[in-house]
Amino acid sequence: NAFDTVAPRVFMGLEEHRLLFVKAGAPFVHLCGTGPTLFTIIPEEAEAHQIHTALASKRMETYLCRTRRG
C-alpha cells in the first residue's frame, strides 16, 4: 500500500498499534486503504481468536472475520 509510509505521520499512534498486532502474534500487518485501519490474515481460526483476544484486551476495537471461499 502506497500509504504505508505516510499514514504513521498522519495518524498518531498507528505504529504503536501495528506493534501491538505483531506482539499479539500477527505474522504481518497491513494498512487498509488510506488508513487508519490495520489488518492481518491468519489461516488458523484458533490462532486468529488468540490474536483477536490479545488486541481486545489492549482496548483496541477489533473485528474477527472469515474470508469467503469461492
C-alpha positions in Angstrom: 0.0 0.0 0.0 1.4 3.3 -1.0 0.1 5.0 2.1 2.1 2.7 4.5 4.9 5.4 4.6 2.6 8.4 5.0 -0.1 7.0 7.4 2.0 6.8 10.5 2.8 10.5 10.2 -0.9 11.4 9.7 -2.4 9.0 12.3 -0.6 9.4 15.5 -0.2 6.1 17.4 -0.6 4.0 14.2 2.9 2.5 14.5 2.2 1.6 18.2 -0.9 -0.2 17.2 0.9 -2.0 14.4 3.4 -3.2 17.1 0.6 -4.5 19.2 -0.5 -6.7 16.3 3.0 -8.1 16.0 3.3 -8.7 19.7 0.0 -10.5 19.7 1.3 -12.9 17.1 0.3 -11.4 13.7 2.7 -12.6 11.0 2.2 -9.4 9.1 0.2 -6.2 9.5 -1.2 -4.2 6.6 -2.9 -0.9 6.2 -6.4 -1.0 4.8 -6.9 1.7 2.2 -5.6 5.1 3.3 -5.9 4.1 7.0 -6.0 4.1 9.9 -7.4 0.6 9.8 -4.9 -2.2 10.2 -5.5 -5.9 9.4 -3.8 -9.3 9.3 -4.8 -12.6 7.8 -4.5 -15.8 10.0 -5.1 -19.2 8.4 -5.9 -21.0 11.6 -9.1 -20.0 13.4 -7.8 -20.7 16.9 -4.7 -18.5 16.3 -7.0 -15.8 15.0 -9.1 -15.9 18.1 -5.9 -15.6 20.3 -4.7 -12.5 18.4 -8.2 -11.0 18.5 -8.5 -11.6 22.2 -5.0 -10.1 22.8 -5.8 -7.0 20.9 -9.2 -6.6 22.5 -7.5 -6.8 25.9 -5.5 -3.7 24.9 -8.8 -1.9 24.4 -8.4 -1.9 20.6 -11.6 -2.0 18.5 -11.2 -5.4 16.8 -13.3 -7.5 14.4 -12.8 -11.1 13.7 -13.9 -12.1 10.2 -13.8 -15.1 8.0 -12.8 -14.9 4.3 -15.2 -16.3 1.8 -14.1 -19.3 -0.1 -15.1 -19.4 -3.7 
